[in-house]
Amino acid sequence: MKKVLLLVGVAFVSTIGWMSFGKSDAQAQQPAPPETIKWYSVEEAETLMDKAPRKMFIDFYTGWCGWCKVMDANTFANPVIAKYMNEHYYCVKFNAESYDTVRFAGQTFVNRGNNQPRFPHDFAGTIMQGKMSYPTYSFISKGTQGIGIILMPGYYPPEQFEPYLHYYGENNETVMTFEEFKKTFKSQLPSAQPAPAPTGK
């Protein structure tokens, strides 16, 4: 009887081991999840800029902006774009009609619209210099000569957006024009995909 129990026990352990091995092997074959952009608050991004300098990237959007949604789905969701942005920028996604209080560069910004629909936040109005077009992207740098702000409005598919990310992310704007930079730029993207139609208004 003892021999029978021993054999059953060995068979049971072997079965469990085989099942565990099969599960681990299946898990190992699963691809890693695609990289996504790490979004910070304005205050978090400024703190990081002061500790380890790199540009702050701000995506100014609104809830009703259709092309903002396309940018999210088609460009910001691209893993090549996301990886580069995470490595070279502190990224902020800011609702330009938010009612949150924002502190940046020693100043406090609020939305003074008293709940009026589509009233712009003071922070968005200041950075975007009153040109309230959505989406708009801002590349912000801080240095000894103050704060530098570069603005880019509109929707950009990944293949058009990528060279701008590299141009500003590597501070090439200080040594050459974008046209000069683009002549030697080599994309890291796979073949381009058509952009989906915008949703919303």
C-alpha positions as CSV (number, residue, x, y, z in Angstrom):
1,M,0.0,0.0,0.0
2,K,2.8,2.4,0.8
3,K,4.4,1.8,-2.6
4,V,1.1,2.7,-4.3
5,L,0.8,5.9,-2.3
6,L,4.4,6.9,-3.1
7,L,3.8,6.3,-6.8
8,V,0.6,8.4,-6.8
9,G,2.5,11.2,-4.9
10,V,5.3,11.2,-7.5
11,A,2.8,11.3,-10.3
12,F,0.9,14.2,-8.7
13,V,4.1,16.3,-8.1
14,S,5.2,15.6,-11.7
15,T,1.8,16.8,-13.1
16,I,1.9,20.0,-11.0
17,G,5.5,20.7,-12.2
18,W,4.6,20.2,-15.8
19,M,1.5,22.4,-15.5
20,S,3.6,25.2,-13.8
21,F,6.3,24.9,-16.5
22,G,3.7,25.1,-19.2
23,K,2.2,28.2,-17.6
24,S,5.6,29.9,-17.2
25,D,6.5,29.1,-20.8
26,A,3.2,30.6,-22.0
27,Q,3.7,33.7,-20.0
28,A,7.3,34.1,-21.3
29,Q,6.0,34.1,-24.8
30,Q,3.5,36.9,-24.2
31,P,4.8,40.2,-25.7
32,A,5.6,43.1,-23.3
33,P,2.8,45.7,-23.2
34,P,3.5,48.7,-25.4
35,E,5.1,51.7,-23.8
36,T,2.7,54.6,-22.9
37,I,3.5,58.2,-22.1
38,K,4.0,59.1,-18.5
39,W,2.0,62.2,-17.8
40,Y,2.9,64.5,-14.9
41,S,1.1,67.5,-13.4
42,V,2.6,70.9,-14.2
43,E,4.1,71.1,-10.7
44,E,5.6,67.6,-10.9
45,A,7.2,68.3,-14.2
46,E,8.7,71.6,-13.1
47,T,10.2,69.9,-10.0
48,L,11.7,67.3,-12.3
49,M,13.1,70.0,-14.6
50,D,14.9,71.6,-11.8
51,K,16.4,68.3,-10.6
52,A,17.4,66.9,-14.0
53,P,17.0,69.5,-16.8
54,R,15.1,68.6,-19.9
55,K,12.2,70.2,-21.7
56,M,8.6,70.1,-20.4
57,F,6.1,69.1,-23.1
58,I,2.5,70.2,-22.6
59,D,-0.4,68.9,-24.6
60,F,-3.2,71.6,-24.3
61,Y,-6.5,69.9,-25.1
62,T,-10.2,70.3,-24.3
63,G,-12.9,67.7,-23.8
64,W,-14.8,68.7,-26.9
65,C,-11.8,68.8,-29.3
66,G,-12.1,66.0,-31.9
67,W,-8.5,66.3,-33.2
68,C,-7.2,66.1,-29.6
69,K,-8.8,62.7,-29.3
70,V,-7.2,61.6,-32.7
71,M,-3.8,62.8,-31.4
72,D,-4.3,60.7,-28.3
73,A,-5.4,57.6,-30.2
74,N,-3.0,57.8,-33.2
75,T,0.1,59.7,-32.2
76,F,0.5,59.7,-28.4
77,A,-0.5,56.0,-28.3
78,N,2.3,55.1,-30.7
79,P,4.9,53.1,-28.6
80,V,7.9,54.7,-30.5
81,I,6.6,58.2,-29.9
82,A,5.8,57.3,-26.3
83,K,9.2,55.9,-25.6
84,Y,11.0,58.9,-27.0
85,M,8.8,61.3,-25.1
86,N,9.4,59.5,-21.8
87,E,13.1,59.6,-22.3
88,H,13.5,63.2,-23.4
89,Y,10.6,65.2,-21.9
90,Y,8.6,65.7,-18.8
91,C,5.1,65.4,-20.3
92,V,2.0,67.2,-19.1
93,K,-1.5,66.8,-20.4
94,F,-3.4,69.9,-19.5
95,N,-7.1,70.6,-20.0
96,A,-7.1,74.2,-21.2
97,E,-10.6,74.7,-19.6
98,S,-9.7,73.1,-16.3
99,Y,-10.6,74.8,-13.0
100,D,-7.6,73.4,-11.1
101,T,-5.2,75.8,-9.6
102,V,-1.7,75.6,-11.2
103,R,1.6,76.8,-9.8
104,F,4.5,77.4,-12.2
105,A,7.6,79.5,-12.2
106,G,6.6,81.1,-8.9
107,Q,3.2,82.2,-10.1
108,T,-0.3,80.9,-9.4
109,F,-2.8,80.4,-12.3
110,V,-6.6,79.8,-12.0
111,N,-9.6,79.8,-14.3
112,R,-11.5,83.0,-13.8
113,G,-14.5,82.0,-15.9
114,N,-16.9,81.4,-13.0
115,N,-18.0,78.1,-14.6
116,Q,-18.7,79.7,-18.0
117,P,-18.5,77.0,-20.7
118,R,-15.3,76.8,-22.7
119,F,-13.5,79.6,-20.7
120,P,-9.7,79.2,-20.9
121,H,-7.6,78.6,-17.9
122,D,-5.1,81.5,-17.2
123,F,-2.2,79.0,-17.4
124,A,-3.2,77.9,-20.9
125,G,-3.8,81.5,-22.0
126,T,-0.4,82.6,-20.7
127,I,1.6,79.7,-22.2
128,M,-0.4,79.8,-25.5
129,Q,-0.1,83.6,-25.7
130,G,-3.8,84.0,-26.1
131,K,-4.0,81.9,-29.3
132,M,-6.5,79.4,-28.0
133,S,-6.4,76.6,-30.7
134,Y,-6.6,73.0,-29.8
135,P,-4.7,70.9,-29.7
136,T,-1.6,73.0,-29.1
137,Y,1.7,71.6,-27.9
138,S,4.3,73.6,-25.9
139,F,8.0,72.8,-25.5
140,I,9.2,74.7,-22.4
141,S,12.8,75.1,-21.3
142,K,14.2,76.8,-18.2
143,G,17.7,78.3,-18.2
144,T,19.8,81.2,-17.0
145,Q,18.1,83.5,-19.5
146,G,14.6,82.6,-18.3
147,I,11.9,80.4,-19.7
148,G,11.7,79.5,-23.4
149,I,8.4,78.6,-24.9
150,I,7.9,77.0,-28.3
151,L,4.3,76.4,-29.6
152,M,3.0,74.0,-32.2
153,P,-0.8,73.9,-32.9
154,G,-2.8,71.3,-34.7
155,Y,-2.9,67.5,-35.2
156,Y,0.3,65.7,-36.3
157,P,0.3,62.0,-37.3
158,P,3.3,60.1,-35.8
159,E,5.5,60.3,-38.9
160,Q,5.1,64.2,-38.9
161,F,5.4,64.6,-35.2
162,E,8.5,62.4,-34.6
163,P,11.1,64.8,-36.2
164,Y,9.8,67.7,-34.2
165,L,10.2,65.7,-31.0
166,H,13.8,64.9,-31.8
167,Y,14.5,68.4,-33.0
168,Y,13.4,70.0,-29.7
169,G,14.2,67.1,-27.5
170,E,17.9,67.2,-28.4
171,N,18.0,71.0,-28.4
172,N,18.8,71.1,-32.1
173,E,16.9,74.4,-32.4
174,T,19.9,76.1,-30.9
175,V,22.3,75.1,-33.7
176,M,20.2,74.6,-36.9
177,T,16.8,75.2,-38.5
178,F,14.2,72.5,-38.6
179,E,14.5,72.2,-42.4
180,E,18.3,71.6,-42.0
181,F,17.7,69.0,-39.3
182,K,15.0,67.2,-41.2
183,K,17.4,66.5,-44.1
184,T,19.4,64.1,-42.1
185,F,16.7,62.8,-39.7
186,K,16.1,59.1,-39.7
187,S,12.7,57.9,-38.4
188,Q,12.4,55.0,-35.9
189,L,8.8,54.4,-36.9
190,P,7.5,51.5,-38.9
191,S,5.5,52.2,-42.0
192,A,3.0,55.1,-41.5
193,Q,-0.6,54.3,-40.8
194,P,-3.5,56.6,-42.0
195,A,-5.0,58.7,-39.2
196,P,-8.6,57.9,-38.1
197,A,-11.3,60.5,-38.5
198,P,-11.7,62.8,-35.5
199,T,-14.6,62.2,-33.1
200,G,-16.6,64.8,-31.2
201,K,-16.8,68.5,-32.2
